[in-house]
Amino acid sequence: MKIIKINLIIISLLLFTGCASISYQPSLSLEMSTKTIDAVVQINTFVDISPFTDKEKVVAGISVTESNTLVGKLSTEVTNAVVNDFSINGVFKKIGKRIDSPDLILSGEIYRFYGKSKINTLGWVTLPINLLWYFGLPIYSFDGEVLILVKIHNVSGDLLGEYTGKAMFNEKKSIYSNQMLALPTKVNRIFGQAILQIRDQIIADADKL
């Protein structure tokens, strides 16, 4: 009887995990730029070319970019976050989506952008003997990746530079350290790491822009 009760608790936990409601919005929280480039920049909305699998729903888990979780459209939200960061932190003298007489045009492509948490293979295989979970088996998987390419052109259309940012995480957790609801924070952390890489490359190219 005790084992049956424990199994019911575990099944309820799985159902809750699959139905857990969270929302995700890409956002950045980075430090001030080490240098401000003396240029007025128009930023075009980034193009989302990430694979469909990045946005798939997860069984007994959470995906931050699936339609019921993501706030708004990925391409728009990522662009807005980059505009806000570059403006507040002084990467360029001025940057915006609508700029009169810009010096430079910044565009971007989103190749990967996802974050998922789910019961992994070990969790499903041991489900019939799930008492093993209480010994700390790493039955939850957390993984995410952000890969973004940014291009800067002059107003004549000449390509001045390409800059890539990439970051990821891959973790396994037990029932004692399940962090599914912290997934949006984890994804924004690697989003920030990827954009910081791009910022640093742009600053290094300041004399060319």
N, C-alpha and C positions, 0 to 999 in steps of 0.2 A: 504493500500500500504506500509506503514511504517513497519507494522508487517511482511509482506511478505519479505521485504528486510532484516529484522533482522533474519528471519528464514533461508533465503538463506545464510547469513553470518555464522550462526551456523552450517548449513549442510556443508558448505565449510570447516569450522574449523574441523568438525569430519572427513571429507575426508582427510584433511591435516594430522591430527593426525594419521590416519591409514596408511598413506603413508610416514610419516616422516622417513627419513633415518639417522640412527645413527650406530656407530660401538662400540663394547665393547670388551675390553681386560682385563682379570683379572690382577690386579697389587696391590702391597703392598707398603706402605710408613710408616714404623714403626720405633721406636726409637732403639738405640743400646741395645743389650742384657745386662742385669745386670751382667751376668757371661758368660765366654766362657768355654765350656766343652772341656777338652783335649782329643779329639777323632777325627779320620778321618772317615768321613761318606760318604757312597754311597747312593744316593737317587734314588729309582726306580720310574718310571712314575706312578702317582696316577691312581687308577682305578675308572672310572666314573660309579657308579651304581645308579645315580639319576633317578627318574621316567621320563617317556616320557613327562608327563604333564609340567615338569619344562622347557621344550624346545619348547612347543607349541607356535604357532603364536597367537597373541591377536587381536580380532576384535576392530577396533577403538582404538588401543593402541600400546604399545611397549613391547617386551620381549627381554631381553639382551642375553639370551642363545639360541634363535632360530637361525637357520642356516644362515639367511641373515644378522644377526646382530653380532654374535660372530666372533671374529677374531681367526681363527685357531680352534683347537680341545680343548674342555674344559679340558680334563685330562692333555694334554700337557701344556697348558697355565697356569693352576693352579700349576703344578709341577715346571715349570720355574720360576714362581713368588716366590714360597717357597724357591727354591734353591738360587735365587738372594737375598732374604731377609735374610736367615740364613747365607749366606756367607758375605754379606756387613755388617750385624749387629753383626757378631761374636758370633753366637749361639754355633757353634762348631769350633775347630781349623781349620778344612778344610771340605768342603762338595761339592759334585759334582755328576753328573750323571755317569761319568766314572772315577773310582778311583782304582788305583792299591793298593792292600793289605789294604783294609779298615778295620777299627776296628768295625764299626757298619753298619747295613743296615737299612735305613729308607724307609718305604712304607706308602701309604695312600689310603683311600677310600673316595670318594665324595658321600655322601648320599643325600644331597640337595644343589642345587646351582641355584638360579633363582632371577630375579627381573622383575616385571611387572607393567606397568601403563596402565590404561584403564578407559573407561567410566563405572561407576558402575550401579547397578540396579536402584538406585535413578535417575541417569541421563537418563537411557532409559525410565523409567516409566514417567518421566516428560518431555520427548522430545516433545510430542504434545503441551505442554504448557510451552515451554522452556524459556519464558520470566521470569519464576520463577528463572532461573539460575542467573539472574542479581541481585537477592537478596542474593547471596552468598551461594547457596546450595552446599554441598560437593559432587559434581557429579563425581569427579575423585578419583579412588582408586590406591594407590601405596603399593605394598607389595613385600617382598623379604626375602629369607632365605638362610643361608649357614650352612651346617652341614658336618664336615669333621672329619674322624678318622685317626689318625697317629699311626703306630706301629714301634717300634724299636727292631731289633733282633741283636744278635751277629753273627759272621761269621759262627758259628756252627748251626745257625737256631733257637737258643733258644730265646723265646720272653722275652724281658727285660721290656717292658712297652707299654701301650696303652694310647693314649691321644686324648680327644675329644674337639672340638671347635664348638660352636654354637652361631649364632647371627641372628637377624631378624628385620624387620621393617614392620609397617602396618599403613598407613596414608590415610587420606581423604582430598581432596583439592577442592576449588571452582575454577571457571574459572579465578578468579583473582590471584590465586597462583598455577596454573598448573606448575609442575616441571618435565614434561615428559623427556625433553632433559637432565635433571640432573640425570636421573636414573642410568647411569653407575657409577657416583660418589657415589651414595647411596649404590650401590651393593658392590663396592670396599671398602667402609667404613665398612660394616658388614663382608666382607671377612677378612679385617684386624683385626677386633675384634675377629673373630674365631681363626685366626692364632696366635694372641697374647695370647689367652687362652692356646693354645697348647704349645707355647713357654714357658710360665710361668710354666706349668706342667712339661715340660722336664727339665727345670732348677732346679725345686724342686727335681727332681729325679737324679740330676747330679752324686751323689755318687754311684748310682746303675748302671750307664752306663759305 
